[in-house]
Amino acid sequence: MLQKIRVMLFLAWRSIQRGGRAGLMLNIVIIALVFTNMLLLPSIITGAVELFNEQTVDYQTSDILISPREDDRYIADVDTLLAKINRIPGVHRASARFAMGGTLIYKGKTVSVPVTAFYPRDEVEVTLINTKMKSGTFLSSGDTGEILLGNFVAGSEDESEDFFASLGGVRVGDSITVNFENGVSREYRVKGIFQTKSYTVDYMVFLPWEEMEEIIGHENTLATEVLVKTDEGVDLDVVKMRILSFGVGEKVKTWKDVLSGLVEESIESFNIINQISMLVSLVIAVVVIFVIITIKAVHQRREIGILKAIGIDQDIVIGSYVTQVLFICLLGTILGFIISQVLMIYFNAYPLEFPDGNVVPVFEYVTMLENTALLFVASAAAGYVPAWRIARQNILDAIRGQA
């Protein structure tokens, strides 16, 4: 058996040596590009998913989200709840939010969105919205008569540039009217406009908690949600269980729990596209390898006949061609890996600019190994078939060069 393997490797190496270097390099480059293409789309998808996750944690839910109990609209006695949560080991800070429906009016333009109140000193500890100010400044405790708008709410003067209904180009310092669902109407000065590039967050409007209490007409002890920021490095599930063990009866979910269904559906859709792209790449690789080996085997038909005539087994001849294919595939995947590393460095410096943020493709080594295995199997099969068709010919026909 060992002797057969040595003969097979010798024949493969001699065939590669006699082949043209330019053709060999071209084949290696083609396999490298196929390998890179198999990695690129899933890496972009992974990067987009990670961006969505980061935006959700940084601007929308923080690490843990507490929402009202089943069939309840609000979280009651929120001050007591905040004091309890802030004492739990692993919790950095908790921030309560209270949302009330409102209609914003500016120069005849109207936008109906929930107006959310929070304590600014708590909010800056649990989200990063304050770091994404497009213009103006973030809210401060004690602000009165001032409001914070998302970029999509403020909009632009050119309506074709807006994704949603907007106020048509509100700027910092402008005054807008807000009609709340409880019948109260107030005029506010726009203190700041933020832009996180999250479609959900950038269509939000914020007020200080004290201002919302003025709208309600009394001290507010209710909340629609509580965002919890945990200490760096702690296990979110552990902190979640601690919160529940402290007698919190509201719904407690980590950001992964919140996004589980939505992200899984999105990933499933992306995976379909990814599988189609991978199939096309494999087909390209199979076709290229098949053509290469077919042409090579046809040109070497007489040599194959002579090898069989002197006693070389058909399996050894076929194996020599498959070995050549695997050698080309090995060098191609190595070159493809180098290309992917170069792309990784490039995209980290210059991310892909998407409407919802800058995406940095994530090249996962597990995916690389899976794609390498698929490429080797497909290439081996593509090389085996033409070699088998030529090698099984009658010895005399092969020596004469007859098809």
C-alpha positions as CSV (number, residue, x, y, z in Angstrom):
1,M,0.0,0.0,0.0
2,L,2.8,2.4,0.9
3,Q,4.6,1.6,-2.3
4,K,1.5,2.5,-4.3
5,I,1.2,5.8,-2.5
6,R,4.8,6.6,-3.2
7,V,4.3,5.8,-6.9
8,M,1.2,7.9,-7.0
9,L,2.9,10.9,-5.4
10,F,5.9,10.5,-7.8
11,L,3.7,10.5,-10.9
12,A,1.7,13.5,-9.6
13,W,4.9,15.5,-8.9
14,R,6.4,14.7,-12.3
15,S,3.2,15.7,-14.0
16,I,3.2,19.0,-12.1
17,Q,6.9,19.6,-12.9
18,R,6.3,19.0,-16.7
19,G,3.2,21.3,-16.7
20,G,3.5,25.0,-17.4
21,R,4.2,27.3,-14.4
22,A,1.9,30.0,-15.8
23,G,-1.0,27.5,-16.0
24,L,-0.3,26.2,-12.5
25,M,-0.2,29.7,-11.0
26,L,-3.4,30.6,-12.8
27,N,-5.2,27.6,-11.5
28,I,-4.0,28.3,-8.0
29,V,-5.2,31.9,-8.2
30,I,-8.6,30.8,-9.4
31,I,-9.0,28.5,-6.5
32,A,-7.8,31.2,-4.1
33,L,-10.4,33.6,-5.5
34,V,-13.1,31.0,-5.2
35,F,-12.0,30.3,-1.6
36,T,-12.0,34.1,-0.8
37,N,-15.5,34.5,-2.4
38,M,-16.8,31.7,-0.2
39,L,-15.6,33.5,2.9
40,L,-16.5,37.1,1.9
41,L,-20.3,37.0,2.0
42,P,-20.6,35.1,5.3
43,S,-18.0,37.4,6.8
44,I,-20.1,40.5,5.8
45,I,-23.3,38.8,7.1
46,T,-21.5,38.1,10.4
47,G,-20.2,41.7,10.6
48,A,-23.7,43.1,9.9
49,V,-25.2,40.9,12.6
50,E,-22.6,42.0,15.1
51,L,-23.2,45.6,14.2
52,F,-26.9,45.1,14.8
53,N,-26.2,43.5,18.2
54,E,-23.8,46.3,19.2
55,Q,-26.4,49.0,18.2
56,T,-29.1,47.2,20.2
57,V,-26.9,47.0,23.4
58,D,-25.3,50.4,23.1
59,Y,-28.5,52.4,22.2
60,Q,-31.6,50.5,22.8
61,T,-31.7,47.7,25.5
62,S,-28.3,47.9,27.2
63,D,-27.2,44.5,28.6
64,I,-30.5,43.6,30.4
65,L,-34.0,44.8,29.7
66,I,-36.8,44.8,32.3
67,S,-40.3,45.2,31.0
68,P,-43.8,45.1,32.6
69,R,-45.4,41.9,33.7
70,E,-47.8,40.0,31.5
71,D,-51.0,42.0,30.9
72,D,-49.4,45.1,32.6
73,R,-48.7,48.3,30.7
74,Y,-46.2,49.8,33.2
75,I,-43.7,48.9,35.8
76,A,-45.0,50.1,39.1
77,D,-43.0,51.8,41.9
78,V,-39.9,52.2,39.7
79,D,-37.9,54.1,42.2
80,T,-37.9,51.1,44.6
81,L,-37.1,48.8,41.7
82,L,-34.1,50.9,40.6
83,A,-32.7,51.1,44.2
84,K,-33.0,47.3,44.5
85,I,-31.4,46.6,41.1
86,N,-28.5,49.0,41.7
87,R,-27.5,47.0,44.8
88,I,-27.2,43.7,43.0
89,P,-23.6,42.5,42.4
90,G,-22.6,42.7,38.8
91,V,-25.0,45.7,38.0
92,H,-23.2,48.9,37.0
93,R,-26.3,51.1,36.7
94,A,-30.0,50.9,35.9
95,S,-32.0,53.5,34.0
96,A,-35.8,53.8,33.9
97,R,-37.7,55.0,30.8
98,F,-41.3,56.2,30.5
99,A,-42.9,56.6,27.1
100,M,-46.0,58.5,26.2
101,G,-47.5,58.9,22.7
102,G,-47.1,62.3,21.2
103,T,-47.4,64.3,18.0
104,L,-44.6,66.6,17.1
105,I,-45.4,69.6,14.9
106,Y,-43.0,71.9,13.0
107,K,-43.9,74.3,10.2
108,G,-46.9,72.2,9.2
109,K,-45.0,68.9,9.4
110,T,-46.2,66.3,11.9
111,V,-44.6,63.2,13.3
112,S,-46.4,60.8,15.7
113,V,-43.9,58.9,17.9
114,P,-43.7,57.9,21.5
115,V,-41.9,60.5,23.6
116,T,-39.6,58.8,26.1
117,A,-38.4,60.3,29.4
118,F,-35.4,59.2,31.4
119,Y,-33.0,60.5,34.0
120,P,-30.1,61.8,32.0
121,R,-27.6,61.0,34.7
122,D,-28.6,57.4,34.6
123,E,-29.0,57.1,30.9
124,V,-25.4,58.1,30.1
125,E,-24.3,55.2,32.3
126,V,-26.3,52.5,30.5
127,T,-26.4,53.7,26.8
128,L,-24.1,55.5,24.4
129,I,-26.6,57.8,22.8
130,N,-24.9,60.8,24.4
131,T,-21.8,60.0,22.4
132,K,-23.6,60.1,19.1
133,M,-24.7,63.7,19.0
134,K,-25.0,64.9,15.4
135,S,-25.5,68.5,16.6
136,G,-26.2,70.2,19.9
137,T,-25.8,68.6,23.3
138,F,-27.3,65.8,25.3
139,L,-30.0,66.4,27.9
140,S,-29.0,67.3,31.5
141,S,-30.9,66.8,34.7
142,G,-33.1,69.8,35.4
143,D,-33.5,70.8,31.7
144,T,-36.9,72.4,31.1
145,G,-38.5,73.3,27.8
146,E,-35.9,71.3,25.9
147,I,-36.1,68.1,23.8
148,L,-33.8,65.6,22.2
149,L,-34.6,64.3,18.7
150,G,-33.4,61.4,16.7
151,N,-31.9,62.2,13.3
152,F,-34.8,60.5,11.4
153,V,-37.4,62.5,13.4
154,A,-35.6,65.8,12.7
155,G,-35.3,64.9,9.0
156,S,-34.0,67.0,6.2
157,E,-35.4,69.7,4.0
158,D,-35.2,67.4,1.0
159,E,-37.9,64.8,1.7
160,S,-36.3,62.4,-0.7
161,E,-33.4,62.0,1.7
162,D,-35.7,60.8,4.6
163,F,-36.4,57.2,5.3
164,F,-39.5,58.0,7.4
165,A,-42.0,60.8,7.9
166,S,-40.0,63.6,9.5
167,L,-40.2,67.2,10.6
168,G,-38.6,68.4,7.5
169,G,-35.2,69.6,8.6
170,V,-35.4,70.7,12.2
171,R,-32.2,72.1,13.6
172,V,-30.8,72.7,17.1
173,G,-32.3,75.8,18.5
174,D,-35.6,75.5,16.6
175,S,-38.9,75.3,18.5
176,I,-41.4,72.5,18.0
177,T,-44.8,71.8,19.5
178,V,-45.6,68.5,21.1
179,N,-49.2,67.3,21.6
180,F,-49.2,64.5,24.2
181,E,-51.8,61.7,24.3
182,N,-53.2,63.0,27.6
183,G,-54.2,66.3,25.9
184,V,-51.3,68.4,27.1
185,S,-49.6,70.6,24.5
186,R,-46.1,72.0,25.0
187,E,-43.5,73.9,23.0
188,Y,-39.9,72.8,23.2
189,R,-36.6,74.0,22.0
190,V,-34.5,71.4,20.3
191,K,-31.4,71.0,22.4
192,G,-29.7,68.2,20.4
193,I,-30.1,65.8,17.5
194,F,-28.5,62.4,17.8
195,Q,-27.5,59.9,15.0
196,T,-26.7,56.3,16.0
197,K,-27.4,54.9,12.5
198,S,-29.9,52.5,14.1
199,Y,-33.2,52.8,12.3
200,T,-35.2,52.2,15.5
201,V,-33.2,54.4,17.9
202,D,-32.9,57.4,15.4
203,Y,-36.7,57.6,15.3
204,M,-37.0,58.3,19.0
205,V,-37.6,61.4,21.0
206,F,-36.4,62.0,24.6
207,L,-37.3,64.4,27.4
208,P,-35.9,64.6,31.0
209,W,-37.9,62.7,33.6
210,E,-38.8,65.8,35.5
211,E,-40.3,67.4,32.3
212,M,-42.5,64.4,31.8
213,E,-43.7,64.7,35.4
214,E,-44.8,68.2,34.5
215,I,-46.7,66.8,31.5
216,I,-48.4,64.2,33.7
217,G,-49.1,66.7,36.5
218,H,-47.7,64.6,39.4
219,E,-44.7,62.6,40.5
220,N,-44.2,59.7,38.2
221,T,-43.6,56.3,39.7
222,L,-44.2,54.2,36.6
223,A,-41.9,53.1,33.8
224,T,-42.4,51.3,30.5
225,E,-39.0,49.7,30.7
226,V,-35.8,49.6,32.8
227,L,-32.4,49.3,31.1
228,V,-29.6,47.6,33.1
229,K,-25.9,48.0,32.4
230,T,-23.7,45.3,33.9
231,D,-20.1,45.4,35.0
232,E,-17.6,44.5,32.3
233,G,-16.9,40.8,31.9
234,V,-19.8,39.4,34.1
235,D,-22.1,36.7,32.8
236,L,-25.4,38.3,31.8
237,D,-27.4,35.1,32.6
238,V,-25.9,35.1,36.1
239,V,-26.9,38.7,36.7
240,K,-30.3,38.0,35.3
241,M,-30.9,35.2,37.8
242,R,-29.7,37.4,40.6
243,I,-32.2,40.1,39.6
244,L,-35.0,37.5,39.6
245,S,-33.8,36.1,43.0
246,F,-34.1,39.6,44.5
247,G,-37.9,39.3,44.0
248,V,-38.2,41.2,40.8
249,G,-41.5,40.0,39.2
250,E,-41.3,41.8,35.9
251,K,-40.0,40.3,32.7
252,V,-36.2,40.2,32.8
253,K,-34.3,39.5,29.6
254,T,-30.8,39.8,28.4
255,W,-30.2,41.5,25.1
256,K,-29.7,38.1,23.5
257,D,-33.2,37.0,24.8
258,V,-34.7,40.1,23.4
259,L,-33.2,39.6,19.9
260,S,-33.3,35.8,19.7
261,G,-36.3,35.5,17.5
262,L,-35.7,38.5,15.3
263,V,-32.0,37.8,14.8
264,E,-32.6,34.1,14.1
265,E,-35.1,34.9,11.3
266,S,-32.7,37.5,9.8
267,I,-29.7,35.0,10.0
268,E,-31.8,32.3,8.4
269,S,-32.6,34.6,5.4
270,F,-29.0,35.6,5.1
271,N,-27.9,32.0,5.3
272,I,-30.1,31.2,2.2
273,I,-28.2,33.9,0.3
274,N,-24.9,32.6,1.7
275,Q,-25.6,29.0,0.6
276,I,-26.5,30.1,-2.9
277,S,-23.3,32.1,-3.1
278,M,-21.3,29.2,-1.8
279,L,-22.9,26.8,-4.2
280,V,-22.1,29.0,-7.1
281,S,-18.5,29.2,-5.9
282,L,-18.2,25.5,-5.6
283,V,-19.7,25.0,-9.1
284,I,-17.1,27.4,-10.4
285,A,-14.3,25.4,-8.7
286,V,-15.7,22.1,-9.9
287,V,-16.0,23.3,-13.5
288,V,-12.4,24.8,-13.5
289,I,-10.9,21.6,-12.0
290,F,-12.9,19.3,-14.3
291,V,-11.8,21.2,-17.4
292,I,-8.2,21.3,-16.2
293,I,-7.9,17.6,-15.5
294,T,-9.9,16.6,-18.6
295,I,-7.6,18.6,-20.9
296,K,-4.5,17.3,-19.1
297,A,-5.7,13.6,-19.1
298,V,-6.6,13.8,-22.8
299,H,-3.2,15.2,-23.7
300,Q,-1.6,12.5,-21.6
301,R,-3.8,9.6,-22.8
302,R,-0.8,7.9,-24.5
303,E,1.3,8.2,-21.4
304,I,-1.5,6.8,-19.3
305,G,-1.7,3.8,-21.7
306,I,2.0,3.2,-21.4
307,L,1.9,3.4,-17.6
308,K,-0.9,0.8,-17.6
309,A,1.1,-1.4,-20.0
310,I,4.1,-1.5,-17.8
311,G,2.0,-2.7,-14.8
312,I,0.9,0.6,-13.1
313,D,-2.6,0.1,-11.6
314,Q,-5.4,2.2,-12.9
315,D,-6.1,3.3,-9.3
316,I,-2.6,4.7,-9.0
317,V,-3.0,6.7,-12.2
318,I,-6.3,8.1,-11.1
319,G,-4.8,8.9,-7.7
320,S,-2.0,10.8,-9.3
321,Y,-4.4,13.1,-10.9
322,V,-6.5,13.6,-7.8
323,T,-3.3,14.3,-5.9
324,Q,-2.4,17.1,-8.4
325,V,-5.9,18.5,-7.8
326,L,-5.5,18.5,-4.1
327,F,-2.0,20.1,-4.4
328,I,-3.5,22.9,-6.5
329,C,-6.4,23.2,-4.0
330,L,-4.0,23.3,-1.0
331,L,-1.9,26.1,-2.5
332,G,-5.1,27.9,-3.6
333,T,-6.6,27.8,-0.1
334,I,-3.3,29.0,1.4
335,L,-3.2,32.0,-1.0
336,G,-7.0,32.5,-0.3
337,F,-6.3,32.6,3.4
338,I,-3.6,35.2,2.9
339,I,-5.9,37.3,0.8
340,S,-8.6,37.0,3.5
341,Q,-6.2,38.2,6.2
342,V,-5.2,41.2,4.0
343,L,-8.9,42.0,3.5
344,M,-9.5,41.7,7.2
345,I,-6.8,44.3,7.9
346,Y,-8.1,46.6,5.1
347,F,-11.8,46.4,6.3
348,N,-10.8,47.1,9.9
349,A,-9.2,50.3,8.6
350,Y,-11.9,51.1,6.0
351,P,-15.2,49.5,7.0
352,L,-18.0,49.0,4.6
353,E,-20.4,51.9,4.8
354,F,-24.0,50.7,5.1
355,P,-27.0,53.0,5.7
356,D,-27.4,51.5,9.2
357,G,-23.7,51.7,10.1
358,N,-20.2,50.8,9.2
359,V,-19.8,47.0,8.9
360,V,-16.5,45.3,9.5
361,P,-16.5,41.8,7.9
362,V,-15.7,39.1,10.4
363,F,-13.7,36.2,9.1
364,E,-14.4,33.2,11.3
365,Y,-11.8,30.4,11.4
366,V,-14.5,27.8,11.8
367,T,-16.1,29.0,8.6
368,M,-12.7,28.9,6.9
369,L,-12.2,25.3,7.9
370,E,-15.6,24.3,6.8
371,N,-15.2,26.0,3.4
372,T,-11.7,24.4,3.0
373,A,-13.2,21.0,3.6
374,L,-16.0,21.6,1.1
375,L,-13.5,22.9,-1.5
376,F,-11.2,19.9,-1.1
377,V,-14.1,17.4,-1.5
378,A,-15.5,19.2,-4.5
379,S,-12.1,19.5,-6.1
380,A,-11.2,15.9,-5.5
381,A,-14.5,14.8,-7.1
382,A,-14.0,17.1,-10.0
383,G,-10.5,15.7,-10.6
384,Y,-11.5,12.1,-10.1
385,V,-14.2,11.9,-12.8
386,P,-12.2,12.9,-15.9
387,A,-9.2,10.9,-14.7
388,W,-11.3,7.8,-14.3
389,R,-12.9,8.2,-17.7
390,I,-9.5,8.3,-19.4
391,A,-7.7,5.8,-17.2
392,R,-10.3,3.1,-17.8
393,Q,-9.7,3.1,-21.5
394,N,-8.3,0.0,-23.3
395,I,-4.5,0.1,-23.2
396,L,-4.0,-0.2,-26.9
397,D,-6.6,2.5,-27.6
398,A,-4.9,4.8,-25.1
399,I,-1.5,4.2,-26.6
400,R,-2.8,4.9,-30.1
401,G,-4.4,8.1,-28.7
402,Q,-7.9,7.0,-29.7
403,A,-10.9,8.4,-27.8
